[in-house]
Amino acid sequence: MHEAADKKLPVIINPAAFTHYSYAIRDAVELVKSPVIEVHLSNPLAREEFRHTSVISGVANGTIGGFGPNSYVLALIALKALLA
């Protein structure tokens, strides 16, 4: 994340369980000034209630989830649009 911030690189991140409680990752994502897309294979809102809160989504450009591996494909499409 720090390299992406230093080099102004776009990021697609799947923070997995860190989504819900890692303020260290949130702070690192916040340093990135290029687009950041948060990705989840499953839909966190369709799972247990504690998974409904993401500390990352507030500093990401967007969140994509629930489409299995296609979530990454959708994130690439979104990233391309953000960079255009």
SVG drawing of the C-alpha trace seen along z (x, -y; Angstrom):
<svg xmlns="http://www.w3.org/2000/svg" viewBox="-28 -12 35 29">
<polyline fill="none" stroke="black" stroke-width="0.4" points="0.0,0.0 2.8,-2.4 4.5,-1.7 1.2,-2.4 1.0,-5.7 4.6,-6.7 4.3,-5.8 0.7,-6.9 -0.4,-3.4 -4.0,-2.3 -5.0,0.5 -7.5,3.3 -7.6,4.7 -9.4,7.6 -8.9,6.9 -10.8,10.1 -11.3,10.2 -9.2,7.0 -12.2,5.3 -14.0,5.1 -11.3,4.0 -8.0,3.1 -7.6,-0.6 -3.9,-0.2 -4.9,1.0 -7.5,-1.8 -4.8,-4.4 -2.5,-2.9 -5.3,-3.0 -6.1,-6.6 -2.5,-7.5 -3.1,-6.3 -4.2,-9.2 -4.8,-7.1 -8.0,-5.0 -8.6,-2.2 -11.2,0.5 -12.3,2.7 -13.2,6.2 -14.9,9.2 -15.7,12.5 -18.8,12.9 -21.4,10.2 -20.5,9.1 -24.1,7.7 -25.5,11.2 -23.4,12.6 -23.2,12.2 -24.0,8.8 -20.5,8.1 -19.4,8.3 -21.7,5.4 -19.2,2.8 -16.1,2.0 -13.5,-0.4 -11.9,-0.3 -14.9,-1.4 -14.9,-4.9 -11.4,-5.6 -11.9,-3.5 -13.3,-4.9 -15.8,-2.0 -16.6,1.5 -17.5,4.6 -18.6,7.8 -20.7,10.9 -19.6,12.0 -17.0,14.5 -13.8,14.3 -15.7,12.0 -15.5,9.3 -11.9,8.8 -12.9,8.5 -15.5,5.9 -12.9,4.1 -10.6,3.9 -13.4,2.5 -14.2,-0.1 -10.5,-1.0 -10.1,-1.4 -13.1,-3.8 -11.6,-5.8 -8.3,-6.1 -9.8,-7.2"/>
</svg>
